[in-house]
Amino acid sequence: MARTLAGIHAVRHALDSGQSIRELTVEKGKQHPRLNELVHLAKGAGIPVRFVPKQALERLAGGVPHQGVVAQLAGEAVKIDFKQWLDGLDVDAAPLVLLLDQVTDPHNLGACLRTAEAAGCAAAIVPRDHAADLDSPVVAKSACGALSRLPVIAVTNLVRSIEALQDKGLWICGLAGEAETDIHAAKLTGALGLVMGAEGAGLRRLVRERCDQLLRIPMPGSVESLNVSVATGVALFEAVRQRHA
C-alpha cells in the first residue's frame, strides 16, 4: 500500500520540509486558496498533480479527512535502528526523549509525535506491537509533518529499551496518577526520557517499575485523568520550561 498524507496541513508540511512526494492528488472542481497554493508549490517542485473526483480521492485517503488533497509519498518509510541511534546519541547535549507505552489510538499517537517535535525531542520511541501503526495516514495527518523531522523508533521491547537508555546515562521518568511527586517539583533538566502510558490503562507494571522516578500532573479539578496527548504536552513543555529557565 502506498504511503499517503491527507489534508492541507499535513501536505503543506511535507512540501515545506522537502519530503519526497511521488504525486499530489487533488479533488476535481474544488476551489480553495490554500489548495491552489499547494498545487502551485507542487508544480514548482516538479511533483506531478492529478485531479480526480471526490469519491476517488476518498478511497485514496483511506477514510482520513482529506480537505481535497492527498499526497502519495515516494519510497518506503525509513526504519531507524534503535541501537545505532543510541550509539550516536550525545548525552552531554541533554537530550529529551519521549517514550510511549502502547498508545493505540492513531490520533493520539500522531498528536504526541507532533508535540515531541515541537518540544525539540531527540526522538520518540514506541513499541512495535500493541500500538498504533506508524504508517497509518491518520497518524501522519495528526502528526502534521512531525514524522519527517522527528526520529520515531519502533522497538520490540520497551522495557529493555528503557534499560539501554539508562545505561547510556538518561534519567527515566514515568507519568502516573498515583505518583507522589508533582511534575513541577521534579528536576527535568539533563538527559531525560519521559514515559507516557496508554489511554485508560496507563503505564504497564514492568514499565512503571523500570522507571527511575514516577511523576504526576496536579489536577485540582474533578477529572481523574488527561488525554495522553494532552498529558504529553504538559510533561514535555514543563521540561522545556525548566531547560530555558
MDAnalysis code that builds the backbone (N, CA, C; Angstrom):
import MDAnalysis as mda
import numpy as np

u = mda.Universe.empty(735, n_residues=245, atom_resindex=np.repeat(np.arange(245), 3), trajectory=True)
u.add_TopologyAttr("name", ["N", "CA", "C"] * 245)
u.add_TopologyAttr("resid", np.arange(1, 246))
u.add_TopologyAttr("resname", ["MET", "ALA", "ARG", "THR", "LEU", "ALA", "GLY", "ILE", "HIS", "ALA", "VAL", "ARG", "HIS", "ALA", "LEU", "ASP", "SER", "GLY", "GLN", "SER", "ILE", "ARG", "GLU", "LEU", "THR", "VAL", "GLU", "LYS", "GLY", "LYS", "GLN", "HIS", "PRO", "ARG", "LEU", "ASN", "GLU", "LEU", "VAL", "HIS", "LEU", "ALA", "LYS", "GLY", "ALA", "GLY", "ILE", "PRO", "VAL", "ARG", "PHE", "VAL", "PRO", "LYS", "GLN", "ALA", "LEU", "GLU", "ARG", "LEU", "ALA", "GLY", "GLY", "VAL", "PRO", "HIS", "GLN", "GLY", "VAL", "VAL", "ALA", "GLN", "LEU", "ALA", "GLY", "GLU", "ALA", "VAL", "LYS", "ILE", "ASP", "PHE", "LYS", "GLN", "TRP", "LEU", "ASP", "GLY", "LEU", "ASP", "VAL", "ASP", "ALA", "ALA", "PRO", "LEU", "VAL", "LEU", "LEU", "LEU", "ASP", "GLN", "VAL", "THR", "ASP", "PRO", "HIS", "ASN", "LEU", "GLY", "ALA", "CYS", "LEU", "ARG", "THR", "ALA", "GLU", "ALA", "ALA", "GLY", "CYS", "ALA", "ALA", "ALA", "ILE", "VAL", "PRO", "ARG", "ASP", "HIS", "ALA", "ALA", "ASP", "LEU", "ASP", "SER", "PRO", "VAL", "VAL", "ALA", "LYS", "SER", "ALA", "CYS", "GLY", "ALA", "LEU", "SER", "ARG", "LEU", "PRO", "VAL", "ILE", "ALA", "VAL", "THR", "ASN", "LEU", "VAL", "ARG", "SER", "ILE", "GLU", "ALA", "LEU", "GLN", "ASP", "LYS", "GLY", "LEU", "TRP", "ILE", "CYS", "GLY", "LEU", "ALA", "GLY", "GLU", "ALA", "GLU", "THR", "ASP", "ILE", "HIS", "ALA", "ALA", "LYS", "LEU", "THR", "GLY", "ALA", "LEU", "GLY", "LEU", "VAL", "MET", "GLY", "ALA", "GLU", "GLY", "ALA", "GLY", "LEU", "ARG", "ARG", "LEU", "VAL", "ARG", "GLU", "ARG", "CYS", "ASP", "GLN", "LEU", "LEU", "ARG", "ILE", "PRO", "MET", "PRO", "GLY", "SER", "VAL", "GLU", "SER", "LEU", "ASN", "VAL", "SER", "VAL", "ALA", "THR", "GLY", "VAL", "ALA", "LEU", "PHE", "GLU", "ALA", "VAL", "ARG", "GLN", "ARG", "HIS", "ALA"])
u.atoms.positions = np.array([
    [0.847, -1.204, 0.000],
    [0.000, 0.000, 0.000],
    [0.879, 1.249, 0.000],
    [0.547, 2.182, -0.872],
    [1.333, 3.417, -0.957],
    [1.149, 4.243, 0.316],
    [2.200, 4.880, 0.752],
    [2.113, 5.760, 1.909],
    [1.494, 7.072, 1.471],
    [0.539, 7.535, 2.233],
    [-0.183, 8.739, 1.850],
    [-0.251, 9.727, 3.007],
    [-0.386, 10.992, 2.634],
    [-0.677, 12.068, 3.570],
    [-1.948, 12.741, 3.082],
    [-2.903, 12.928, 3.969],
    [-4.160, 13.556, 3.582],
    [-4.381, 14.820, 4.398],
    [-4.905, 15.845, 3.738],
    [-5.217, 17.085, 4.433],
    [-4.236, 18.199, 4.113],
    [-4.738, 19.418, 4.111],
    [-3.948, 20.577, 3.695],
    [-2.731, 20.784, 4.586],
    [-2.905, 20.710, 5.924],
    [-1.788, 20.953, 6.841],
    [-0.683, 19.930, 6.634],
    [-1.053, 18.637, 6.627],
    [-0.058, 17.571, 6.513],
    [0.706, 17.665, 5.198],
    [-0.014, 17.931, 4.104],
    [0.633, 18.014, 2.791],
    [1.529, 19.248, 2.713],
    [1.082, 20.354, 3.278],
    [1.897, 21.578, 3.253],
    [3.209, 21.365, 4.010],
    [3.133, 20.720, 5.168],
    [4.346, 20.462, 5.940],
    [5.299, 19.560, 5.154],
    [4.742, 18.572, 4.454],
    [5.581, 17.667, 3.665],
    [6.283, 18.422, 2.539],
    [5.573, 19.316, 1.892],
    [6.162, 20.115, 0.820],
    [7.229, 21.061, 1.362],
    [6.930, 21.719, 2.487],
    [7.875, 22.672, 3.057],
    [9.158, 22.002, 3.546],
    [9.034, 20.757, 4.039],
    [10.196, 20.063, 4.591],
    [11.004, 19.322, 3.532],
    [10.515, 19.367, 2.284],
    [11.240, 18.691, 1.216],
    [11.063, 17.190, 1.205],
    [10.013, 16.710, 1.867],
    [9.752, 15.270, 1.883],
    [9.491, 14.773, 0.462],
    [9.955, 13.588, 0.161],
    [9.843, 13.052, -1.194],
    [8.406, 12.650, -1.497],
    [7.773, 13.375, -2.435],
    [6.380, 13.125, -2.805],
    [6.327, 12.651, -4.256],
    [5.675, 11.521, -4.460],
    [5.591, 10.951, -5.804],
    [4.515, 11.642, -6.640],
    [3.396, 11.978, -5.983],
    [2.283, 12.594, -6.721],
    [1.349, 13.292, -5.754],
    [0.786, 14.410, -6.215],
    [-0.245, 15.116, -5.465],
    [-1.576, 14.873, -6.171],
    [-2.553, 14.422, -5.412],
    [-3.881, 14.149, -5.977],
    [-4.876, 15.126, -5.363],
    [-5.596, 15.834, -6.226],
    [-6.466, 16.920, -5.782],
    [-7.887, 16.664, -6.263],
    [-8.856, 17.051, -5.438],
    [-10.266, 16.882, -5.803],
    [-10.629, 17.802, -6.973],
    [-11.152, 17.208, -8.007],
    [-11.503, 17.957, -9.212],
    [-12.643, 18.939, -8.920],
    [-12.468, 20.171, -9.341],
    [-13.508, 21.186, -9.197],
    [-13.525, 21.896, -7.862],
    [-12.758, 21.421, -6.883],
    [-12.762, 22.060, -5.563],
    [-11.889, 23.310, -5.607],
    [-12.425, 24.421, -5.150],
    [-11.707, 25.694, -5.169],
    [-11.451, 26.166, -3.748],
    [-10.199, 26.378, -3.420],
    [-9.818, 26.899, -2.110],
    [-8.431, 27.519, -2.254],
    [-8.227, 28.741, -1.739],
    [-6.931, 29.403, -1.916],
    [-5.750, 28.562, -1.437],
    [-5.883, 27.912, -0.291],
    [-4.773, 27.122, 0.249],
    [-4.550, 25.855, -0.579],
    [-5.616, 25.339, -1.163],
    [-5.492, 24.177, -2.042],
    [-4.774, 24.580, -3.331],
    [-5.145, 25.729, -3.855],
    [-4.476, 26.236, -5.061],
    [-2.991, 26.503, -4.806],
    [-2.683, 26.950, -3.591],
    [-1.284, 27.206, -3.235],
    [-0.477, 25.907, -3.218],
    [-1.090, 24.827, -2.714],
    [-0.409, 23.533, -2.700],
    [-0.121, 23.046, -4.115],
    [-1.086, 23.227, -4.997],
    [-0.892, 22.826, -6.395],
    [0.259, 23.617, -7.011],
    [0.300, 24.903, -6.725],
    [1.372, 25.758, -7.251],
    [2.737, 25.318, -6.718],
    [2.807, 25.028, -5.416],
    [4.067, 24.598, -4.805],
    [4.523, 23.262, -5.375],
    [3.571, 22.335, -5.548],
    [3.915, 21.019, -6.067],
    [4.458, 21.114, -7.493],
    [3.784, 21.896, -8.320],
    [4.237, 22.047, -9.708],
    [5.602, 22.721, -9.757],
    [5.819, 23.687, -8.866],
    [7.112, 24.358, -8.817],
    [8.236, 23.422, -8.399],
    [7.886, 22.382, -7.624],
    [8.882, 21.404, -7.183],
    [8.995, 20.230, -8.151],
    [8.252, 20.293, -9.253],
    [8.311, 19.219, -10.234],
    [7.524, 17.983, -9.848],
    [6.572, 18.127, -8.918],
    [5.757, 16.992, -8.479],
    [4.502, 16.914, -9.347],
    [4.223, 15.748, -9.936],
    [3.008, 15.613, -10.754],
    [1.750, 15.857, -9.924],
    [0.777, 16.537, -10.521],
    [-0.502, 16.815, -9.865],
    [-1.613, 16.199, -10.703],
    [-2.452, 15.404, -10.039],
    [-3.546, 14.724, -10.745],
    [-4.863, 15.151, -10.100],
    [-5.864, 15.455, -10.920],
    [-7.178, 15.864, -10.432],
    [-8.160, 14.710, -10.632],
    [-8.858, 14.331, -9.538],
    [-9.764, 13.187, -9.580],
    [-11.080, 13.550, -8.908],
    [-12.164, 12.799, -9.184],
    [-13.436, 13.045, -8.495],
    [-13.311, 12.798, -6.993],
    [-14.234, 13.382, -6.242],
    [-14.194, 13.306, -4.783],
    [-14.195, 11.867, -4.293],
    [-15.000, 10.991, -4.914],
    [-15.083, 9.603, -4.468],
    [-13.745, 8.890, -4.608],
    [-13.032, 9.158, -5.680],
    [-11.726, 8.524, -5.898],
    [-10.712, 9.020, -4.866],
    [-10.800, 10.300, -4.515],
    [-9.882, 10.862, -3.528],
    [-10.156, 10.283, -2.144],
    [-11.431, 10.070, -1.830],
    [-11.788, 9.488, -0.535],
    [-11.258, 8.062, -0.409],
    [-11.299, 7.296, -1.493],
    [-10.734, 5.948, -1.465],
    [-9.225, 6.008, -1.239],
    [-8.565, 6.953, -1.884],
    [-7.127, 7.092, -1.761],
    [-6.733, 7.527, -0.351],
    [-7.565, 8.354, 0.271],
    [-7.276, 8.861, 1.616],
    [-7.521, 7.815, 2.689],
    [-8.201, 6.736, 2.351],
    [-8.426, 5.659, 3.311],
    [-9.277, 6.049, 4.495],
    [-10.239, 6.941, 4.272],
    [-11.144, 7.334, 5.349],
    [-10.665, 8.523, 6.171],
    [-9.466, 9.025, 5.883],
    [-8.947, 10.188, 6.609],
    [-9.514, 11.464, 5.990],
    [-10.014, 12.415, 6.783],
    [-10.480, 13.694, 6.211],
    [-9.374, 14.338, 5.386],
    [-9.656, 14.584, 4.099],
    [-8.574, 14.977, 3.193],
    [-8.593, 16.440, 2.772],
    [-9.701, 17.136, 2.990],
    [-9.809, 18.561, 2.644],
    [-9.483, 18.824, 1.170],
    [-9.632, 17.801, 0.342],
    [-9.449, 17.983, -1.097],
    [-8.065, 17.665, -1.623],
    [-7.166, 17.130, -0.781],
    [-5.811, 16.856, -1.277],
    [-5.194, 15.652, -0.566],
    [-4.501, 14.819, -1.341],
    [-3.753, 13.672, -0.822],
    [-2.395, 13.647, -1.513],
    [-1.346, 13.461, -0.729],
    [-0.002, 13.313, -1.292],
    [0.425, 11.866, -1.152],
    [0.909, 11.290, -2.246],
    [1.459, 9.940, -2.195],
    [2.974, 10.055, -2.073],
    [3.514, 9.485, -1.009],
    [4.932, 9.612, -0.721],
    [5.751, 8.608, -1.527],
    [6.941, 9.018, -1.880],
    [7.828, 8.153, -2.657],
    [8.632, 7.257, -1.727],
    [8.861, 6.016, -2.138],
    [9.719, 5.103, -1.391],
    [9.059, 4.557, -0.147],
    [9.815, 3.752, 0.576],
    [9.343, 3.150, 1.810],
    [9.675, 4.041, 3.006],
    [8.917, 3.862, 4.079],
    [9.213, 4.602, 5.299],
    [10.591, 4.198, 5.826],
    [11.352, 5.182, 6.269],
    [12.690, 4.910, 6.808],
    [12.554, 4.311, 8.209],
    [13.128, 3.141, 8.408],
    [13.110, 2.483, 9.712],
    [14.424, 2.777, 10.426],
    [14.341, 3.307, 11.628],
    [15.525, 3.682, 12.381],
    [15.882, 2.561, 13.354],
    [17.131, 2.143, 13.331],
    [17.606, 1.109, 14.245],
    [17.900, 1.742, 15.608],
    [17.279, 1.208, 16.657],
    [17.407, 1.793, 17.991],
    [18.864, 1.803, 18.465],
    [19.568, 0.685, 18.294],
    [20.942, 0.594, 18.783],
    [21.848, 1.598, 18.078],
    [21.718, 1.698, 16.767],
    [22.543, 2.655, 16.032],
    [22.238, 4.084, 16.464],
    [20.940, 4.381, 16.634],
    [20.555, 5.724, 17.089],
    [21.138, 6.005, 18.472],
    [21.037, 5.023, 19.367],
    [21.518, 5.212, 20.735],
    [23.035, 5.382, 20.769],
    [23.743, 4.644, 19.943],
    [25.203, 4.768, 19.882],
    [25.619, 6.182, 19.488],
    [24.822, 6.833, 18.656],
    [25.157, 8.173, 18.195],
    [24.580, 9.289, 19.051],
    [23.843, 8.938, 20.102],
    [23.199, 9.950, 20.937],
    [24.229, 10.635, 21.840],
    [24.246, 11.963, 21.825],
    [25.162, 12.752, 22.647],
    [24.481, 13.094, 23.967],
    [24.818, 12.355, 25.015],
    [24.185, 12.561, 26.322],
    [24.566, 13.919, 26.909],
    [25.765, 14.395, 26.587],
    [26.211, 15.695, 27.115],
    [25.358, 16.857, 26.598],
    [24.633, 16.625, 25.496],
    [23.760, 17.657, 24.942],
    [22.398, 17.694, 25.635],
    [22.232, 16.887, 26.703],
    [20.989, 16.839, 27.485],
    [19.763, 16.557, 26.611],
    [19.766, 15.422, 25.892],
    [18.630, 15.112, 25.022],
    [17.348, 14.837, 25.815],
    [16.244, 15.192, 25.227],
    [14.919, 14.904, 25.769],
    [14.276, 13.869, 24.847],
    [13.876, 12.740, 25.418],
    [13.326, 11.639, 24.622],
    [11.932, 11.303, 25.141],
    [10.984, 11.114, 24.227],
    [9.630, 10.712, 24.591],
    [9.462, 9.227, 24.321],
    [8.932, 8.492, 25.310],
    [8.604, 7.079, 25.137],
    [7.107, 6.905, 25.354],
    [6.459, 6.187, 24.452],
    [5.011, 5.987, 24.526],
    [4.718, 4.504, 24.711],
    [4.061, 4.170, 25.798],
    [3.797, 2.780, 26.155],
    [2.432, 2.332, 25.647],
    [2.429, 1.729, 24.450],
    [1.228, 1.134, 23.860],
    [0.085, 2.134, 23.672],
    [0.376, 3.260, 23.057],
    [-0.673, 4.210, 22.665],
    [-1.292, 3.684, 21.379],
    [-2.544, 3.284, 21.443],
    [-3.178, 2.574, 20.333],
    [-4.042, 3.452, 19.438],
    [-4.424, 4.615, 19.902],
    [-5.259, 5.496, 19.084],
    [-4.360, 6.291, 18.140],
    [-4.544, 6.163, 16.815],
    [-3.648, 6.845, 15.879],
    [-3.706, 8.362, 15.975],
    [-4.868, 8.920, 16.327],
    [-4.951, 10.370, 16.508],
    [-4.075, 10.814, 17.678],
    [-4.154, 10.058, 18.787],
    [-3.339, 10.387, 19.951],
    [-1.850, 10.217, 19.655],
    [-1.502, 9.125, 18.974],
    [-0.095, 8.895, 18.659],
    [0.451, 10.027, 17.798],
    [-0.283, 10.400, 16.764],
    [0.160, 11.486, 15.902],
    [0.294, 12.793, 16.649],
    [-0.660, 13.083, 17.533],
    [-0.610, 14.322, 18.305],
    [0.581, 14.331, 19.263],
    [0.892, 13.173, 19.864],
    [2.049, 13.076, 20.759],
    [3.346, 13.320, 19.990],
    [3.437, 12.763, 18.787],
    [4.647, 12.935, 17.983],
    [4.798, 14.393, 17.538],
    [3.689, 15.019, 17.218],
    [3.727, 16.441, 16.844],
    [4.250, 17.289, 18.007],
    [3.759, 16.984, 19.212],
    [4.201, 17.716, 20.400],
    [5.676, 17.450, 20.693],
    [6.106, 16.194, 20.513],
    [7.509, 15.846, 20.753],
    [8.427, 16.624, 19.821],
    [8.037, 16.745, 18.571],
    [8.851, 17.502, 17.618],
    [8.878, 18.980, 18.006],
    [7.724, 19.519, 18.404],
    [7.655, 20.926, 18.799],
    [8.498, 21.205, 20.036],
    [8.619, 20.207, 20.923],
    [9.384, 20.372, 22.154],
    [10.878, 20.136, 21.947],
    [11.265, 19.782, 20.730],
    [12.683, 19.584, 20.435],
    [13.235, 18.252, 20.897],
    [12.379, 17.237, 20.983],
    [12.834, 15.923, 21.423],
    [13.868, 15.339, 20.451],
    [14.815, 14.598, 21.005],
    [15.825, 13.933, 20.183],
    [15.225, 12.755, 19.437],
    [14.152, 12.179, 19.974],
    [13.470, 11.046, 19.328],
    [12.215, 10.715, 20.107],
    [11.350, 9.947, 19.481],
    [10.218, 9.324, 20.160],
    [10.351, 7.818, 19.960],
    [10.097, 7.065, 21.015],
    [10.262, 5.609, 20.980],
    [8.923, 4.965, 21.308],
    [8.501, 4.033, 20.457],
    [7.209, 3.368, 20.623],
    [7.392, 1.864, 20.474],
    [6.513, 1.057, 21.069],
    [6.582, -0.389, 20.854],
    [6.175, -0.735, 19.429],
    [6.794, -1.769, 18.887],
    [6.449, -2.211, 17.536],
    [5.052, -2.851, 17.504],
    [4.692, -3.531, 18.593],
    [3.397, -4.212, 18.673],
    [2.507, -3.548, 19.721],
    [1.218, -3.799, 19.605],
    [0.225, -3.289, 20.558],
    [0.273, -1.765, 20.652],
    [0.439, -1.139, 19.499],
    [0.436, 0.327, 19.418],
    [-0.094, 0.710, 18.043],
    [-0.471, 1.954, 17.887],
    [-0.975, 2.418, 16.593],
    [0.112, 2.289, 15.526],
    [-0.310, 1.990, 14.300],
    [0.606, 1.792, 13.178],
    [1.220, 3.124, 12.756],
    [2.546, 3.188, 12.792],
    [3.220, 4.429, 12.410],
    [2.983, 4.803, 10.957],
    [2.667, 3.822, 10.114],
    [2.437, 4.090, 8.696],
    [0.998, 4.511, 8.406],
    [0.175, 4.588, 9.447],
    [-1.226, 4.962, 9.256],
    [-1.355, 6.399, 8.769],
    [-2.180, 6.655, 7.750],
    [-2.396, 8.040, 7.314],
    [-3.030, 8.908, 8.395],
    [-3.740, 8.275, 9.342],
    [-4.311, 9.042, 10.459],
    [-3.197, 9.571, 11.352],
    [-2.187, 8.728, 11.624],
    [-1.034, 9.172, 12.411],
    [-0.320, 10.309, 11.689],
    [-0.106, 10.136, 10.395],
    [0.606, 11.156, 9.615],
    [-0.136, 12.481, 9.628],
    [-1.459, 12.436, 9.479],
    [-2.241, 13.681, 9.464],
    [-2.199, 14.358, 10.835],
    [-2.355, 13.561, 11.903],
    [-2.339, 14.130, 13.252],
    [-0.963, 14.661, 13.624],
    [0.082, 14.010, 13.109],
    [1.452, 14.452, 13.406],
    [1.795, 15.747, 12.686],
    [1.063, 16.038, 11.616],
    [1.187, 17.320, 10.908],
    [2.629, 17.651, 10.524],
    [3.306, 16.697, 9.903],
    [4.654, 16.942, 9.412],
    [5.768, 16.494, 10.332],
    [5.435, 16.132, 11.586],
    [6.483, 15.764, 12.548],
    [7.223, 14.498, 12.148],
    [6.563, 13.598, 11.440],
    [7.200, 12.334, 11.078],
    [8.402, 12.529, 10.163],
    [8.439, 13.634, 9.443],
    [9.567, 13.880, 8.543],
    [10.717, 14.601, 9.239],
    [10.499, 15.054, 10.487],
    [11.530, 15.838, 11.180],
    [11.972, 15.229, 12.502],
    [11.207, 14.283, 13.017],
    [11.497, 13.684, 14.322],
    [11.838, 12.207, 14.144],
    [12.989, 11.743, 14.657],
    [13.253, 10.305, 14.624],
    [12.220, 9.554, 15.475],
    [11.465, 8.680, 14.848],
    [10.479, 7.868, 15.564],
    [10.928, 6.413, 15.444],
    [11.195, 5.788, 16.578],
    [11.834, 4.481, 16.593],
    [10.883, 3.450, 17.184],
    [10.569, 2.415, 16.412],
    [9.748, 1.310, 16.896],
    [10.662, 0.228, 17.446],
    [10.408, -0.208, 18.670],
    [11.262, -1.198, 19.333],
    [10.445, -2.434, 19.703],
    [11.138, -3.552, 19.808],
    [10.466, -4.814, 20.147],
    [10.078, -4.862, 21.610],
    [10.933, -4.344, 22.480],
    [10.697, -4.433, 23.922],
    [10.991, -3.075, 24.560],
    [9.950, -2.414, 25.026],
    [10.110, -1.060, 25.568],
    [10.903, -1.069, 26.872],
    [10.708, -2.083, 27.702],
    [11.429, -2.148, 28.974],
    [12.930, -2.260, 28.737],
    [13.341, -3.131, 27.809],
    [14.766, -3.270, 27.511],
    [15.325, -1.981, 26.904],
    [14.501, -1.280, 26.139],
    [14.944, -0.009, 25.566],
    [15.142, 1.038, 26.653],
    [14.272, 1.038, 27.660],
    [14.439, 1.938, 28.802],
    [15.746, 1.628, 29.525],
    [16.026, 0.345, 29.719],
    [17.269, -0.055, 30.377],
    [18.488, 0.414, 29.582],
    [18.413, 0.309, 28.261],
    [19.530, 0.758, 27.412],
    [19.718, 2.265, 27.520],
    [18.628, 3.012, 27.591],
    [18.716, 4.462, 27.764],
    [19.332, 4.813, 29.115],
    [18.952, 4.074, 30.139],
    [19.531, 4.305, 31.467],
    [21.023, 4.002, 31.476],
    [21.417, 2.928, 30.825],
    [22.841, 2.596, 30.736],
    [23.618, 3.689, 30.003],
    [22.949, 4.350, 29.074],
    [23.576, 5.442, 28.320],
    [23.725, 6.699, 29.171],
    [22.905, 6.793, 30.235],
    [23.010, 7.951, 31.122],
    [21.755, 8.797, 31.214],
    [20.632, 8.343, 30.647],
    [19.386, 9.106, 30.731],
    [18.642, 8.769, 32.019],
    [18.028, 9.760, 32.606],
    [17.135, 9.594, 33.749],
    [15.724, 9.402, 33.187],
    [15.044, 8.341, 33.607],
    [13.751, 7.990, 33.012],
    [12.628, 8.265, 34.005],
    [11.710, 9.133, 33.611],
    [10.551, 9.484, 34.429],
    [9.273, 8.998, 33.758],
    [8.441, 8.306, 34.522],
    [7.150, 7.862, 34.015],
    [6.030, 8.691, 34.612],
    [5.016, 8.977, 33.811],
    [3.858, 9.727, 34.296],
    [2.795, 8.761, 34.794],
    [2.405, 8.916, 36.068],
    [1.408, 8.022, 36.666],
    [0.585, 8.806, 37.676],
    [-0.724, 8.592, 37.625],
    [-1.614, 9.344, 38.505],
    [-1.384, 9.080, 39.973],
    [-0.870, 7.878, 40.312],
    [-0.675, 7.527, 41.726],
    [0.661, 7.999, 42.276],
    [1.490, 8.620, 41.443],
    [2.810, 9.071, 41.886],
    [2.685, 10.134, 42.970],
    [3.682, 10.182, 43.857],
    [3.659, 11.153, 44.951],
    [4.302, 12.477, 44.567],
    [5.215, 12.450, 43.577],
    [5.952, 13.667, 43.219],
    [5.252, 14.443, 42.125],
    [5.047, 15.717, 42.357],
    [4.446, 16.621, 41.378],
    [5.465, 16.894, 40.274],
    [5.003, 16.898, 39.026],
    [5.912, 17.106, 37.893],
    [6.618, 18.462, 37.973],
    [5.979, 19.454, 38.573],
    [6.587, 20.780, 38.677],
    [7.673, 20.835, 39.752],
    [7.684, 19.838, 40.631],
    [8.700, 19.787, 41.678],
    [9.885, 18.911, 41.283],
    [9.765, 18.204, 40.186],
    [10.820, 17.292, 39.742],
    [11.860, 18.038, 38.903],
    [13.071, 17.493, 38.866],
    [14.137, 18.061, 38.051],
    [14.076, 17.399, 36.670],
    [13.741, 18.185, 35.660],
    [13.553, 17.652, 34.315],
    [14.575, 18.197, 33.331],
    [15.724, 18.606, 33.862],
    [16.822, 19.033, 33.000],
    [17.772, 17.852, 32.815],
    [18.797, 18.048, 31.994],
    [19.742, 16.967, 31.741],
    [19.197, 15.950, 30.756],
    [19.927, 14.863, 30.576],
    [19.499, 13.798, 29.657],
    [18.297, 13.083, 30.262],
    [17.174, 13.134, 29.584],
    [15.909, 12.726, 30.197],
    [15.013, 11.974, 29.223],
    [14.399, 10.919, 29.711],
    [13.348, 10.224, 28.969],
    [12.043, 10.322, 29.726],
    [10.975, 10.734, 29.060],
    [9.640, 10.808, 29.660],
    [8.781, 9.705, 29.070],
    [8.181, 8.892, 29.942],
    [7.376, 7.747, 29.502],
    [5.905, 8.028, 29.777],
    [5.099, 7.953, 28.726],
    [3.659, 8.182, 28.841],
    [2.926, 6.868, 28.631],
    [1.901, 6.624, 29.429],
    [1.159, 5.376, 29.348],
    [0.041, 5.398, 28.327],
    [-0.563, 4.237, 28.134],
    [-1.637, 4.063, 27.163],
    [-2.919, 4.723, 27.649],
    [-3.827, 4.939, 26.689],
    [-5.133, 5.505, 27.012],
    [-5.859, 4.573, 27.990],
    [-6.271, 5.126, 29.120],
    [-7.035, 4.321, 30.072],
    [-6.153, 3.499, 30.994],
    [-5.333, 2.606, 30.437],
    [-4.556, 1.674, 31.248],
    [-3.344, 2.313, 31.902],
    [-2.815, 3.364, 31.309],
    [-1.616, 3.990, 31.840],
    [-0.383, 3.130, 31.588],
    [0.633, 3.314, 32.408],
    [1.869, 2.551, 32.242],
    [1.661, 1.095, 32.655],
    [2.228, 0.178, 31.900],
    [2.227, -1.223, 32.312],
    [3.128, -1.410, 33.538],
    [2.868, -2.445, 34.306],
    [3.581, -2.649, 35.572],
    [5.098, -2.702, 35.375],
    [5.574, -3.494, 34.420],
    [7.017, -3.629, 34.227],
    [7.657, -2.317, 33.785],
    [6.932, -1.557, 32.974],
    [7.434, -0.250, 32.539],
    [7.503, 0.693, 33.728],
    [6.454, 0.690, 34.544],
    [6.406, 1.559, 35.722],
    [7.557, 1.236, 36.678],
    [7.794, -0.061, 36.893],
    [8.842, -0.477, 37.825],
    [10.244, -0.152, 37.305],
    [10.395, -0.083, 35.978],
    [11.710, 0.166, 35.399],
    [12.080, 1.643, 35.441],
    [11.113, 2.533, 35.572],
    [11.386, 3.971, 35.588],
    [12.198, 4.354, 36.828],
    [13.041, 5.359, 36.680],
    [13.809, 5.875, 37.818],
    [12.916, 6.654, 38.780],
    [11.874, 7.262, 38.247],
    [11.017, 8.116, 39.058],
    [9.634, 8.183, 38.424],
    [8.606, 8.214, 39.263],
    [7.235, 8.396, 38.781],
    [6.761, 9.792, 39.175],
    [6.076, 10.445, 38.245],
    [5.606, 11.803, 38.458],
    [4.120, 11.892, 38.152],
    [3.472, 12.874, 38.747],
    [2.058, 13.105, 38.460],
    [1.851, 14.546, 38.034],
    [0.817, 14.746, 37.232],
    [0.400, 16.096, 36.847],
    [-0.690, 16.525, 37.821],
    [-0.508, 17.624, 38.554],
    [-1.537, 18.050, 39.509],
    [-2.805, 18.474, 38.775],
    [-3.938, 17.976, 39.266],
    [-5.217, 18.313, 38.634],
    [-6.223, 18.674, 39.727],
    [-6.379, 19.970, 39.996],
    [-7.290, 20.407, 41.052],
    [-8.761, 20.112, 40.744],
    [-9.089, 19.896, 39.491],
    [-10.472, 19.630, 39.121],
    [-10.895, 18.218, 39.454],
    [-12.109, 17.862, 39.018],
    [-12.669, 16.550, 39.352],
    [-12.368, 15.486, 38.299],
    [-11.804, 15.873, 37.146],
    [-11.456, 14.897, 36.112],
    [-10.295, 14.044, 36.616],
    [-10.399, 12.717, 36.429],
    [-9.400, 11.813, 37.000],
    [-8.121, 11.729, 36.176],
    [-8.234, 11.913, 34.862],
    [-7.042, 11.776, 34.031],
    [-7.168, 12.646, 32.787],
    [-6.024, 12.909, 32.163],
    [-5.982, 13.687, 30.929],
    [-5.799, 12.760, 29.735],
    [-6.257, 13.200, 28.579],
    [-5.933, 12.507, 27.339],
    [-4.413, 12.418, 27.226],
    [-3.918, 11.288, 26.698],
    [-2.472, 11.064, 26.678],
    [-1.731, 12.137, 25.876],
    [-2.344, 12.646, 24.813],
    [-1.656, 13.680, 24.031],
    [-1.598, 14.996, 24.801],
    [-2.632, 15.287, 25.584],
    [-2.623, 16.498, 26.413],
    [-1.591, 16.356, 27.531],
    [-1.574, 15.194, 28.184],
    [-0.613, 14.941, 29.255],
    [0.824, 15.005, 28.722],
    [1.017, 14.513, 27.503],
    [2.345, 14.567, 26.890],
    [2.790, 16.008, 26.701],
    [1.874, 16.847, 26.244],
    [2.194, 18.262, 26.068],
    [2.551, 18.938, 27.379],
    [1.789, 18.651, 28.428],
    [2.062, 19.244, 29.746],
    [3.449, 18.826, 30.227],
    [3.745, 17.521, 30.122],
    [5.007, 16.991, 30.642],
    [6.210, 17.501, 29.838],
    [6.123, 17.418, 28.526],
    [7.253, 17.838, 27.696],
    [7.549, 19.327, 27.853],
    [6.514, 20.134, 27.900],
    [6.772, 21.575, 27.962],
    [7.089, 22.058, 29.377],
    [6.822, 21.239, 30.393],
    [7.381, 21.537, 31.693],
    [8.895, 21.316, 31.656],
    [9.326, 20.247, 30.961],
    [10.759, 20.023, 30.793],
    [11.396, 21.149, 29.992],
    [10.718, 21.589, 28.925],
    [11.231, 22.699, 28.127],
    [11.331, 23.965, 28.963],
    [10.321, 24.223, 29.778],
    [10.330, 25.430, 30.630],
    [11.539, 25.413, 31.568],
    [11.770, 24.248, 32.196],
    [12.892, 24.153, 33.136],
    [14.232, 24.341, 32.421],
    [14.329, 23.826, 31.207],
    [15.585, 23.927, 30.470],
    [15.875, 25.348, 30.012],
    [14.825, 26.154, 29.870],
    [15.013, 27.537, 29.444],
    [15.028, 28.515, 30.605],
    [14.795, 28.001, 31.807],
    [14.739, 28.879, 32.979],
    [16.133, 29.391, 33.315],
])
